[in-house]
Amino acid sequence: MIRQIRPHLSKENDDSKPGCAFLVSTLREAFGALRSAQARGCSDIILISPPGAAGFMGAPWWMAMMAQLRSLQEADHASLPFIDILDCGSQAGRAVSALTRGQKHIVFDPASPQRKAVEMLAASLGATVLFKRPDGIQSFPLGIAHSSGE
């Protein structure tokens, strides 16, 4: 199971450019984060939900927001590739729901008794399960850095 996101971001990674990860919970924040990443010249962009968001906001909310963001980018002819990650906490049911709906990257608590089942499902669907949040997540629009242990 792949637990690193960076290799999946862009096929032409430029190590001289920084990678950027943003905590977003609204479409406005996500769009602003992309603009900020573009202005900074980020090579890899990650948009991540709040911790445990799948449990209180749901996978359909996250996936619809990310689809709308991609549609807005296409309409503006300013497509900037990014990876979106839904944090499922320790809720296996929410993780399964997200994965079977097509979410390609999730965070899932490795202490969960259902860890292996979630891993196996993700592998069968070509999805990635992270067992910790990426380092250096920026809260948009404040730009406050957070560690992976938010």
N, C-alpha and C positions, 0 to 999 in steps of 0.2 A: 504494500500500500504506500502510495506516495504521500509524504507528509510535509513536503516543501512546496511552496507556491511559486517562488521565483522562476524555476525552469519552465513554468507554464504560461508566464506572462507574455513575453515576446520572443520570437525566434531570433531577433537581432538585438539582444541585450547589449547596451553600451555601459560597461562598468564605470565609465567616467561620469555618467549621469546618475543622480540619486534615484532610488526607488521611493515611492511615497505611499503611505497607507493612511486612509481617512475614516474616522468613525462618522457615519451618517445615519440619520433617522428620518429625513424628509427628502423629497425630490429637490427642493431648493438647496439644501445642504450638499446633496450629491452633485448637482450641477455646478455649484460653487467650488466644490472640491476638485472637480475636473478642470475648471478654469485655473485654479490655484496651481494644480499639478502641471498644467501646460505652461504657465508663466514661470514656474521653477525649472522647467526643462526635465521633468521626471521621466525616466526611461520606463519604469514599471509603476502602474497605478493599481492600488487595491482600495476598494470601498468595502467597509465591513460594518455590519449591523451592530447595535448595542449588545452588550453581553446578555445572552439568554433571550434575545428578541424573538426567536421562533416561538417561544412559549407565551409571550404576551402580545405580540403583534402578528404572528403567524407567517408561514411561508408564502401564502398567496399575496399578502401585502408586500413583502420584500421583492418577490419575483415580478409583481406588477409594476412596482416602482422602478426596478432596474430595466424592465422592458420599455417603460415610458421614457426613461433617461436615454436609452439607446435610440428610440424613435425620434426624440428631440434632437439628438446629435445628427442623425441622418437628415432631418429636415433643415438643419443649419449647415449641412455639408461640412461639419467639423468633427467627424468621427475620431475619437481618441480612445484607443483600446484600453480596457480595464478589466480587472477581475473583481467579481463581487462575491463576498463571503457572508453567509448567514450563520450566526452563532445560535446553536441549538441547546447550549448548556448541557444538562444531563438527561434531557427528555428524548428518549429513543423514539417515541411515537412521532414527535415533531421532526426529528431528523429523518425518519423513514418517509414521512409525508413530503418533506422538502426534496429529498433525493428522488422519489418516484414522480414528482412533478417536474423534475428536470434541473434542479439546483445542482450545479457542478462542484461547488466548494462550500464546505460547512466546517464549523468548529464544533467539536463534541467532547464532552468530559470523559477522559480516559478511565476515570474511576467507576463509570457506569457499568452495571452488570451486563448490559446489552452491547457493550463495546464491540465484541467480535461480530455480532449480527449486523450492526451498523456498518462495520468495516467491510464485511462480505458483500452486503448490498451495494455499497458505494463502489467496490471493485467491479462488481458485475455490471454496473451502470457507467463505468468510466469516470467516476467522480472522485474527488479528493476529500479526505477527512483530516482535519488538523486537530491536534490534541492540545494546542495552546494557541492563543491569539498572536498574530504577528507583532513583532517589536516595533516601537516607535510610532504608534498610531497617533495621528493628529486629530483633534476635535475641530471640526469646521463649524463656524468661521473663526474661532478663537486661536487655532493653531497651537494648542497646548499639547505637548508630547505626553503620551501615556506609555507605560511599559505594558508588556503582554499580560501582566497580572491585574488588569483593571478591576 
